[in-house]
Amino acid sequence: MFTPGDGLEVIGATGLAACSGSSDGSAASGGSGGSGEAKATTTAAGKAGEGSGASGEFSLLSYNVAGLPVEISKEHPDVNIPKISPHLKDYDVVMTQEDFDWWKPGGLASKTDFVNYHDRLRAEADHEFRTDRHPGPEAVGIDIAADRPNMELGDGLGVLSRFPISDTERVPWDRCFGEFDSGASDCLAMKGFLVTRLELADGVEVDLYDLHGEAGGGPEDQALQAADFEQLAAYMQEHSEGRAIIVGGDTNLHTDPPGKDAHEDSGDGKDLAIWNDFLDTVGLTDSCAATDCDDLGRIDKVAYRSDGGVDLEATSHEFQTDVFVDEAGEDLSDHQALEVVFSWTRS
């Protein structure tokens, strides 16, 4: 969670003790309809004639926006998140990570300007359909005292969409490793996955999963990474049986060929094996492999499968290297946003 790549491991050293400001951190109950008008785009409109609903194309963006408190982040989220916001409207579906919309009431993060980041990120997006704020730990089955006594943040996951979404669920990973002074401090947040149902046309539905995987490179982290993707696969097999799926997010899996795996303590190729086992178990295709891209080793990934009368095909896979940048051309996050364009056909 809080590695240099994710931006938070120094929270133990700073403790956010010097922060000021206040918020109760409670979860708002806003509906999925959100606010603002849907933007008409040729990609979202369908390809088989007006109103036919037989086929179409849409763009999907997965982006870890590095929305951690500026007091512990090197990515200047207070400045950069408002710059990210207007670019989101260029994509039909947006999945975000580290877009935190829940924080412990009275906790360290609640005493900072951090509590405004989520609203600033969505301020200039014009997507009609938006996931609600995180409902809090009790609603997703977390016993703070027993499971995560030092937890400060929600899961950081969110979806913006031009297509209707419904039946949104948030599921935390069964276990985590690391607090203020250990691992990658993953237990300071409710990391896991979000699933919502995306309606591309009448009767054309896709289960959309947004995830943020366990970070860190130690043996405890590696074991939990394997367990996390086994948990996700089991959930998909139970809840998305016979349905089309798109899954994406910050996997924290370095799937370079053996010899380049980031987890040096646990041997080469472990991350690659975890990812491939997950794909095989659920019957998913990596969008990078489907489009012969050059970024198979990147930790930000999107995968998919056709089912339930919906044929999906990834037609492009591209990291947005020159969109989410500041005036000097520097990235606005420690991750580059990944765009995947999908075509779909009713089968």
N, C-alpha and C positions, 0 to 999 in steps of 0.2 A: 504493500500500500504506500508506504512513505519512504521509498528509496529515492536516491537522486533522480532516477528516471521518472518517478511519480511525484517527487518534490516534497516529501513530508517527514523524512526520518529525523530531522533535527527538532521535531516538536518537543522531544524530551528535554533537550538542552534549553530551549527558549521557554517552554511551559506556557507561552502566551501570557505570562504574568504581568507584563507591562501594558497589556492592551486595555483600551477603554471603550465606552459605548455600551449599549444594552439592547437585548431583544429577548422575548420569551421563548423563541425557537419552536413554537408550536406549529403543527402541520395544518395548513389551510385546507379547506374542503372543496376548493374550486373544481368544477366539473371538467370532463375531458374536452368539452367544446371550446374552452378557452375564450380568447377575445381576438378581435381583428378579423379581417375578411380573407377568405381563401384566395390565393393568387392563381389565376388561370394560366396554365402552362401547356405547351404542346406535348410535353412528356407525360403529364398526368392525364391527358384528355382521352387517350385511347387511339389505336391505329386502324381500327377496322370500320370506320365510319361513325358518324355522329350517333351516340347513344346505343351502339350495338353491344358494347361490353364484351366483345369476343376476344379482344387482344389489346395490348397497350404497352407502354414503356414508362419507366419512372427512374428518377435518380435517388440514391440513398447515400447519406453521408454518415460516417462514424467518426467521432471526434472526442478525444480526451482533451478537455479545455483547460486543464490545470487550474481548477478553481479553488485552490487551497488558500488559507489566510495569507495575506501578503507578508505578515510578520514571520512566516516560516517558509515562504516560497521564493525561489529565485526567478520566477517567471512573470512577476509584476502583474498579477491578475487584476488588481484594482484599475490599472491602466488598460490592459489588453482585452479583458472580457467585453467592455463596451465596443471595442473595435471588431470583435468577432461577430457580434450580434447582427449587423446589417447584411453580412455575407450569407447568413443561414437561409435567407429567403430564396436563394438561388437553387435550393434542393427540395425535392418533393417530400422526402422523409429524412429526418435528422435524428440520430441516436447520439446522446452525449454521455460522457463519463467525467467524473470529478466536477459535476454540476450539482453541488450540494444544496438541497432545499430543506434539510432537517438538521438541527444541531441540538445538543443537550441543553435543555432550559437551565440557564444560570451557569452553564459550563464555560470553559475557556474560550471556545470559538464564538459563543454568543455575545462576548464583550467586545467584539471588533466589527469593523465595516464589512467583514466577510458575509454577514447576514443579508447583505444587499446584492451579492454577486448573481444569485440565481435570477432575480428579477431583471437585472441589467443585461444578462445574457439573452433573455427572451424579449427584451423591450422592443427591438426593431425587427424581430421575426414576424411574419404575417401568416403563419400557419394557423388554420382554424382549429385543428384538433391537437390537444396537448395533454400529456399525462399529468395527473394530479400530483401535488406534493406528497412526499413520503409520509405515511400515516404514523410513524413512530415505532419504536422497538416492540412494544407489546402487540401491536397489530400484525407483526410478521413473525411472532413467536420467539422473540429474544427476551430472555430473562437477564437483565443487565447485571444484577448482582452475581449471578451464577456463571453467565457466559462471557460477558464483556464488561467488567467492572469499571474500566477506564474509558469506555466508549464515549466519543465526543460527537461523531458525525453520522449522517445517514449513508445511503449507498451511492449517492452521487450520480444516479442514472436517470435519464429523461428522454422522452420522445416528442418530437414535433412532426406533424403530418398534414398533408393536404387531403389525405384519405381518412375516412372515419376510423377511429380506433375504439376498442371496447374490451371489457373483461380483463383489465390490467391487474397483474399480480406481481408482487415483489417477494423474492425468495432469498434470504441470506444464506451464505455458505454454512454448512453444518459446523465447521470448526474454523479457527483462525490461529495465526501465530504472530506474536510480536506486539509489545505495548510501547511504553515510552522509551525503554532502553534495550529492546531486543528485536531481532529480526528486522522486518521492514515496517513494523508498527501497524500491521493490518488490523489488529483487534481494536484499534481506535475508531473504526468505522464499521458500518453494517454492510460490508461488501458482499456481493452476490450477483443475482441477475434479475432482470425485469422482463416480463412477457406480456404482450398485448396483441390483440387480434386486429389485423389490418384488412379493411374491406376495399379492394381495388375496384370492384364493380359489384352490381347486385349478384350475390351468390358466389363471388370470387374472393376468397379469404386466404390470408397468409398469417401464420403465427410468427410474430416478430419478437426476437429475443435480443436484449441489450445486456452486456455483461462487463464486469471488471474482475479479473482474476487475481489470485494471491500473488503478491510480489516477493522479492527477495531471492537470494541465491543459495541459501543454506539447505542442509538436508531436510529440516523441518518444513521449509517452504516447498521444496520439491515434492515431498510426500503429500502435502495439502493441495498442491496444484493438480496432481493426479486425482486425488479424491474429489476436488471441485468439479472436474470435467466428468467424472463418473456420476456425481450427483446430478449435474445438468443433463447428461444423457438419459439417466433414469427418469428424470422429470419429463423430458421430451417424449420418451417412450410411453409414459402414462398419460400425459395431458395433450400431446400433439399427434397421437396415433392416427394415421390416415390423413394427415393434414400437410399442406405445404409449409415450409419453414424458411425463414431467414434469421441468421444469428450473426451478431457482430459485436465488436467492442475492443477493449484493451485486454487481451488475453494474458499478457505478461509471459507468453511462451515465445522463446527465441528458437525458431524452427529452422535455423541454418543447418546445413549438412553436418553430420558428426565431425567433431573437431573444432567447431565454432560455437558450440552450445555455451551459453552464459553460465550455466551451473557447473562450474569446474569441480566443485567438491563432490558432486554426485555422479560424475561420469558424462561422457559425450552422448549427445543424441537423445537425452531423456525428454526434453521438451517436445522434440519432433515426434517421439513415440506417443506422448500424451495426446498431442493434437491429432495424429493420424488414427489412433485408437478411437478417439471421440468421433471423428468423421465417419469411420467405418461402422461404429455401433449404431449411429443414428441415420446413416445413409446420406450424408451431406457431401457436397462438393465445395472445395475452397475456391472462392471467386478468382483468386490470383492464378491458381492452376488452370482454371477454366478459360482464362483469357491469355495464357502464356506470358504473364507479367514477370518482371524481374525482381519482385519484392517478397518472395516466399518466406524469407526469414524475419520479416517485420512482425512486431508483436500486435499491431492493430490489424484485425482480420475481419473478414466477412465470409460466411459460408451459407449454403442454401440447399434445398431439395424441392423437387416437384412432387405433388401428391394431391389428393382430394379434388381432382378435376381441374387443377391449376398446374400448367407447365411453366416453369421459371427458367430463364437463361441469363447468366451474367454476360453482358456484351462489352463491358469495359471495366477496368480496375485501375484507378489512378490516384496517387497521393497528390493533394493540392499544394504544390510547392510554392506557388506564387500568388495565392489568393489570401490566405490567412497570415498575412505578414504586415509589419508596421511600415512606417515611412522610410526606414532604412533597409527594408527588405528582410528584417529579422522575424523569425517565426513568433506567432503570438502565444504559442504553447510549447511545451517540451515534446509534444507529439505533433505530427503533421496529420491533417484531416484526410481521411480516405473516402473517396467517392467511388461507388459501384453503380453502374447503370444496368437495370434489369429490363428485359422484355418478358411479357407474360402472355399466355394464350389459354383460353378456356378449353379444356379437353373433354 
